[in-house]
């Protein structure tokens, strides 16, 4: 644990000084702040912000994570020639990258809410869910990035896989669900669709935020089924369990592979 | 001392090491030479535990290399390419390694002073030239007075003055009874530093023996010529 803390400490020093993390934070700050200035109410801001967050956080986390690990190749070799366990280094690098990205998002998006204030008390829960979703997505997609770059020796392949997996989760997946729903329109599909939704962290995050926004009614019958499931305590429990599994499984598999990897 | 027996390693279909048997003695500088892709770096990385062996055994000072990382405390490693976290400073990367090793014994700051790195101490590592990064890498390798030094192309990219400082340091450590492994493409450097020569060809040991006796046996004065003679002799 002591070694892990040390690795994280120096990782933080390294990454917090990087201009990219500053740009990332500023991006969220300017975006949220201008949404407030142009949009008005905190409910509208959350809705617009949600759409950006669900796309940008996974993309930046997975691409930045992959590139970061490839660029650290020589540093990793140097560290592994020290009396240091591989798992400690892997987790140290992971936490050391996830923390600054999470902080960047939290500060960038959270500060404008503090400055402009949240209109009604009920909205506080939505803002909380929005920020929580952002944190989960960062953790999950940096973990995916670490898994991808441990699997692929070649950085071009790694970057390609990262972008494809982002496309899959952020865009293609919804299209597939829509296609399946359309193809099997005569059958009761609510349960399979809920199950499919649980498999995609971006969809999960979207639903958790939208349910708090109370616009599920706009989604018609399916929306009602969704609301019944996800707003219930069992649904909420399963959703968070799924997010937690998404946050832990890839990094656990990645760490196992990292332990056996040849450098 | 390092003992290697029957070491094999394959990357996909490519056999990189085809059964290496090698003993590297204390107080010796062993130069590992061979053309590009002959398996030099893979051999070094196997000793460091960076590459896992498919079969065979490696013992570093009687500790078997298989998962337990503690033996690495006795090794100082200078990689071929020195790249560090971009935004850390020279002082910070050295403190980081010191922090991780937590050794009680006094550190060897000779190279740090000799290379005059105090001047660069507060500069971020990304702003340093390749040669300066190489110096930082050398300082880290020698810092803990390790019993074993593994130096992969140590003087590549160093200016002549720094290069000779490093060479003198290597010879001094040899006199102190260290086990030193060295790879280099500069034959004159190997002649100046090495006691033993291991010539790798396509993942096999082609020659392993005293450097001086090899020069004597082939009747050549220059190492390049002597190695060429060896290869010709084997081909004939």
Interface residues (C-beta under 8 A of the other chain):
Chain A: X3 X6 X7 X10 X11 X13 X14 X15 X17 X18 X72 X73 X74 X75 X77 X78 X79 X80 X81 X82 X83 X84 X85 X86 X260 X262 X263
Chain B: X11 X45 X48 X49 X50 X51 X52 X69 X70 X71 X72 X73 X75 X77 X79 X81 X82 X83 X84 X85 X86 X87 X88 X92 X96 X97 X99 X100 X101 X124 X137 X140 X150
